[in-house]
Structure formats: C-alpha cells, structure tokens
Amino acid sequence: MRRLLTNKLFVTVVSLLVILAVIILGSWPGSPLNSALKPVGAIVNPIQKLVKNTGNSISNFWAALTDGIAIRDENYQLRAEIAELQYQLTQREEAAIKYEELQEAFHIRETFSNYEIYAASVLSREADEWFSVIHVGIGNTDGVYLEQGHSFAVVDVRMNLIGRVIEVNEDVSDILLLIHEGFQVSGKVNAVNGATFTVLGDASLKQQGLCLVTGIDPDVIPSVGDEIVTSGDGGLFPQGIPIGVIESVDSSDELNITATLRPYSDISDLNDVFIMVPYDEYIEAAGADTSDETT
C-alpha cells in the first residue's frame, strides 16, 4: 500500500479521477460543490463545459444511431410493402388483360357462329428469327382433330389472322404462320366489291415481317393503307378475317403488279391463339370421339 501511495503514476491517476469527479458533480444543477468551485471557476468552468459538451455529443450520437437503425428498419418495411403493392398491381393488370381476351374470344364466337373456337397458349417457337412455326398447347385430347388435306384458320385475340394449323398431335398443335413462304390465302380489299388477290409468305420479306401480294388486276390496284381481309375463296378461311394493310405497291411491271402487306398480328408477341374449326367438322370429330369411347 505504501508503495502504491509513493508511486507517482498512481497518485497522478487518482488525483485526476478525483478532480474529474468533483468537476462532474459540480456541473449538476443545485450541487453543493458549485459554491466551493467558484474560486477556481476560471479553471473549472472550461473543463465542466468540455465534459458537458462531450456528454451531449455522446448522447446525440447515440440518438442519431438509434434513429438511423429505426429509419433503416422502416425503409425495409416500406420496400416490402411497395413490392407487395407492385405484385398486386401486376396481378390485376394480368387479370384485366385476360378478361379482355375472353371478351374478344366471345366476340370471335359471335362473329363466326359456324365455327367452334378453341383457345390455346403458345408453348414454343421454332428456332427461326421470324418464327416460321409455333407450337400451341392443344390437341386430340382437347377434341381437336385434323384430317389429311384439311387445315384450320388461326387468329389472335383481336381476331387478326395468324396462320393455319398444319399438324395436330396428342397435346400439341403446330401453326404455320402467314409470313412463312409456304403460307397462302385469298384476300380482298375490305370494301364492297373490293378487289381480290393472293396473299402469301415470301422468304425475303419474312425477315421484315411482311407478306407478298400477287395476282393484282391492273384495273383495280390496291392503295397503300388499304385494309386486307380474307375473301373466303377456297373454303379454308372464312370471309372477313383481318389480315393486315398494304404497305407498298410495285406497278413497274403491268403484267406482274405486286404489293407488300404488313400483318396486323404481332407474331413475335403472341401468347394466346384461337383455332377456328368449322362446326360440321367439330360435330364429326365429337361423334368419332364418342364412338371410340364406346368401343
């Protein structure tokens, strides 16, 4: 003990602690040490202010830290709520789109009452820049049958022509698109006694998403902007299905006047399609299906 009391470092530390304790106690309002410290106020006051300011700084820092943590947690909660609201909005938008599509599908049925309309979702597209063929999720199990030499018209949700069915399997059907060079349909200008001609796919125009128009009568050349619909000639496609609009006309050769047509349907953005099966073939297929079940 005697050695500790004679140790200068120990004495210095103890003295500083005592002085600091006195200064802190003296800084409290109403402390009896206030009067005792008045004679040395010039020395003590700056130290008291330093201690007080240090305490305030520590208190402010701690308050800022706790407030920052609270704000961070609140931000996390707000972000989660915003994400949930965005998800609900997306779901409602998708539901609204589906509702509009169903309304359009009913419109197709009303317009073409002699046809059974089958809705199908696009499953995949061929590895082609402009998707020559798409595969949709409907087939024999859904009541769709395709006899050899037959085909069915396919439209989008707005009743615009997409192409025709070329093959039907158990659960999948293949659709040949109208921009494919193997596609052909009889079209006409959408007007009373509108001129008729042939709309077909073309290998060079396919890259631009266009179709070729041939068989144009020099006396009734279509104009740029004319709407083209199916004519109904040939029996495969019913009359009046919108195909697209004339984009350009080449009449440099009077014996071979041609035009380009831009389809209404956005082939690259298809999600759902509608297959139009003539009602007599639908009844025939349904009868065949029933007889298969009874045997």
C-alpha positions in Angstrom: 0.0 0.0 0.0 2.8 2.3 0.9 4.4 1.6 -2.5 1.2 2.5 -4.3 1.0 5.8 -2.4 4.6 6.7 -3.3 4.1 5.7 -7.0 3.8 8.9 -8.9 1.7 7.5 -11.8 -0.8 6.0 -9.4 -1.1 9.3 -7.4 -1.5 11.2 -10.6 -4.3 9.0 -11.9 -6.1 9.1 -8.6 -5.8 12.8 -8.4 -7.2 13.2 -11.9 -10.1 11.0 -11.2 -10.9 12.9 -8.0 -10.7 16.2 -9.9 -12.9 14.9 -12.7 -15.4 13.5 -10.2 -15.6 16.9 -8.4 -16.0 18.7 -11.7 -18.8 16.4 -12.9 -20.6 16.7 -9.6 -20.1 20.4 -9.6 -21.7 20.7 -13.0 -25.0 19.3 -11.8 -27.7 22.0 -11.0 -28.0 22.7 -7.3 -24.9 20.7 -6.4 -23.3 21.9 -3.1 -19.9 21.8 -4.8 -20.9 24.8 -7.0 -20.1 27.3 -4.3 -16.9 25.5 -3.4 -15.7 25.6 -7.0 -16.5 29.3 -7.5 -12.9 30.5 -6.5 -11.5 28.3 -9.2 -14.3 28.8 -11.7 -12.0 30.3 -14.3 -10.2 27.0 -14.4 -13.0 24.6 -13.7 -15.7 26.1 -15.9 -14.0 25.3 -19.2 -13.4 21.7 -18.0 -17.0 21.4 -17.0 -18.2 22.7 -20.3 -15.9 20.2 -22.1 -17.3 17.4 -20.0 -20.9 18.6 -20.6 -20.4 19.0 -24.3 -18.7 15.6 -24.5 -21.7 14.1 -22.8 -24.1 15.9 -25.1 -22.2 14.7 -28.1 -22.2 11.1 -26.9 -26.0 11.4 -26.3 -26.6 13.0 -29.7 -24.5 10.3 -31.4 -26.4 7.5 -29.7 -29.8 9.1 -30.5 -28.7 9.5 -34.2 -27.5 5.9 -34.2 -30.8 4.6 -32.8 -32.8 6.8 -35.2 -30.8 5.6 -38.1 -31.5 2.0 -37.2 -35.2 2.8 -36.9 -35.2 4.5 -40.3 -33.4 1.6 -41.9 -35.9 -0.9 -40.5 -38.8 1.4 -41.6 -37.2 1.6 -45.1 -37.1 -2.2 -45.3 -40.7 -2.4 -44.3 -41.7 0.2 -46.8 -39.8 -1.5 -49.6 -41.6 -4.8 -48.8 -45.0 -3.0 -48.8 -44.1 -1.4 -52.2 -43.1 -4.7 -53.6 -46.3 -6.3 -52.5 -48.4 -3.5 -54.0 -46.5 -3.8 -57.3 -47.2 -7.5 -57.3 -50.9 -6.9 -56.7 -51.0 -4.3 -59.4 -49.3 -6.7 -61.9 -51.7 -9.4 -61.0 -54.7 -7.1 -61.5 -53.3 -5.9 -64.8 -52.8 -9.5 -66.0 -56.4 -10.3 -64.8 -57.7 -7.3 -66.8 -55.8 -8.5 -69.9 -57.2 -12.0 -69.5 -60.7 -10.6 -69.1 -60.3 -8.5 -72.3 -59.0 -11.6 -74.1 -62.0 -13.6 -73.0 -64.3 -10.8 -74.2 -62.5 -10.8 -77.6 -62.9 -14.6 -77.7 -66.7 -14.3 -77.2 -66.7 -11.7 -80.0 -65.0 -14.2 -82.3 -67.6 -16.8 -81.5 -70.4 -14.3 -82.2 -68.8 -13.2 -85.5 -68.1 -16.7 -86.7 -71.1 -18.7 -85.3 -70.5 -21.5 -87.8 -67.1 -22.3 -86.2 -66.1 -23.9 -82.9 -63.4 -21.7 -81.3 -60.6 -23.4 -79.4 -58.3 -21.2 -77.3 -54.6 -22.3 -76.8 -51.5 -20.9 -75.3 -48.2 -20.6 -77.2 -45.7 -23.2 -75.9 -42.7 -22.6 -78.1 -41.5 -21.2 -81.4 -39.1 -22.7 -83.9 -35.5 -21.6 -83.8 -36.1 -19.1 -86.6 -35.6 -15.3 -86.4 -39.2 -14.8 -87.5 -40.8 -17.9 -86.1 -42.0 -19.9 -89.1 -44.0 -22.3 -86.9 -45.3 -22.0 -83.4 -46.4 -24.8 -81.1 -49.6 -24.4 -79.0 -50.9 -26.4 -76.1 -54.0 -28.0 -77.6 -54.5 -31.4 -79.4 -56.5 -34.5 -79.7 -57.1 -34.8 -76.0 -58.9 -31.4 -76.2 -61.1 -32.5 -79.1 -59.1 -31.0 -82.0 -58.6 -33.4 -84.9 -57.1 -32.7 -88.3 -57.7 -34.9 -91.3 -55.2 -35.2 -94.1 -55.5 -32.4 -96.6 -57.5 -30.2 -94.2 -56.4 -27.2 -92.2 -57.9 -24.7 -89.8 -57.6 -20.9 -89.7 -55.8 -19.5 -86.6 -56.4 -15.9 -85.3 -55.1 -13.8 -82.4 -57.2 -12.4 -79.6 -58.2 -9.4 -81.8 -59.4 -11.8 -84.5 -56.4 -11.0 -86.8 -55.2 -13.8 -89.0 -52.0 -15.6 -87.7 -51.8 -18.6 -89.9 -53.2 -22.1 -90.2 -53.0 -25.5 -88.4 -50.7 -27.9 -90.2 -50.4 -30.7 -87.6 -52.3 -31.9 -84.5 -50.8 -34.3 -82.0 -52.0 -35.6 -78.7 -51.5 -32.4 -76.7 -49.8 -30.0 -79.2 -50.7 -28.4 -82.5 -48.3 -26.8 -85.0 -49.3 -23.5 -86.6 -47.8 -22.3 -89.9 -47.5 -18.5 -89.8 -48.7 -16.3 -92.6 -45.2 -14.9 -93.1 -43.8 -18.3 -93.9 -43.1 -18.9 -97.6 -45.3 -22.0 -97.5 -48.4 -20.0 -96.5 -51.1 -18.7 -98.9 -54.5 -17.2 -98.6 -57.0 -15.4 -100.8 -57.5 -11.8 -99.7 -59.5 -8.8 -100.7 -59.7 -5.1 -100.0 -62.1 -4.6 -97.1 -64.8 -2.7 -99.1 -67.9 -3.5 -101.1 -66.8 -5.4 -104.3 -63.2 -5.0 -103.1 -60.5 -6.3 -105.4 -59.3 -9.9 -104.7 -55.8 -11.2 -104.9 -53.4 -13.7 -103.2 -51.5 -13.0 -100.0 -48.5 -15.3 -99.4 -45.4 -15.6 -97.4 -42.1 -14.7 -99.0 -38.6 -15.8 -97.9 -37.0 -12.3 -98.4 -39.9 -10.4 -97.0 -40.2 -12.6 -93.9 -37.2 -11.0 -92.4 -39.1 -7.7 -92.4 -42.3 -9.3 -91.0 -44.1 -8.7 -94.3 -46.2 -10.7 -96.8 -46.3 -10.6 -100.6 -49.4 -9.7 -102.5 -49.7 -11.1 -106.1 -52.5 -11.7 -108.7 -53.4 -8.0 -108.7 -55.7 -6.8 -111.5 -54.1 -3.8 -113.3 -57.6 -2.1 -113.3 -58.1 -2.4 -109.5 -54.7 -1.9 -107.9 -54.9 -1.6 -104.1 -53.6 1.6 -102.5 -51.1 2.0 -99.6 -53.0 1.8 -96.3 -55.9 -0.4 -97.7 -57.1 -3.0 -95.2 -57.0 -6.5 -96.5 -59.2 -9.3 -95.1 -59.8 -12.9 -96.1 -62.1 -13.3 -99.2 -63.5 -16.7 -98.3 -62.5 -18.1 -101.6 -61.2 -21.7 -101.4 -63.2 -22.6 -98.3 -60.3 -22.9 -95.9 -60.5 -19.5 -94.4 -63.9 -17.9 -93.6 -64.5 -14.5 -95.2 -63.8 -11.3 -93.3 -60.8 -12.2 -91.1 -58.5 -9.1 -90.9 -55.0 -9.8 -92.4 -53.2 -6.5 -92.5 -52.6 -3.3 -94.5 -50.9 -2.6 -97.8 -47.5 -1.1 -97.1 -46.2 -0.6 -100.7 -47.2 -1.2 -104.3 -44.9 -2.0 -107.2 -46.6 -1.4 -110.6 -43.5 -1.0 -112.6 -44.4 -4.3 -114.5 -48.0 -4.1 -115.6 -48.0 -7.8 -116.2 -46.8 -8.6 -112.7 -48.0 -6.0 -110.2 -47.1 -6.8 -106.7 -47.5 -5.3 -103.3 -46.3 -5.8 -99.7 -48.6 -6.3 -96.7 -47.9 -5.8 -93.1 -49.9 -8.2 -90.9 -52.0 -6.8 -88.1 -50.9 -9.5 -85.7 -47.6 -9.1 -83.9 -46.1 -12.5 -84.4 -43.2 -12.0 -82.0 -45.5 -11.1 -79.1 -48.1 -13.9 -79.3 -49.2 -15.5 -76.0 -52.6 -17.0 -76.9 -54.2 -18.0 -80.2 -57.7 -19.2 -81.3 -58.2 -22.1 -83.7 -61.3 -22.0 -85.9 -62.8 -25.4 -86.5 -65.8 -25.5 -88.9 -68.8 -26.6 -87.0 -69.6 -29.7 -89.2 -66.0 -30.9 -88.6 -66.4 -30.2 -84.9 -69.6 -32.3 -84.8 -67.9 -35.1 -86.8 -64.9 -35.2 -84.6 -67.1 -35.2 -81.5 -69.1 -38.1 -82.9 -65.9 -40.0 -83.7 -64.6 -39.4 -80.2 -67.8 -40.7 -78.6 -67.7 -43.9 -80.8 -64.1 -44.5 -79.7 -65.2 -44.4 -76.1 -68.0 -46.9 -76.5 -65.9 -49.5 -78.3 
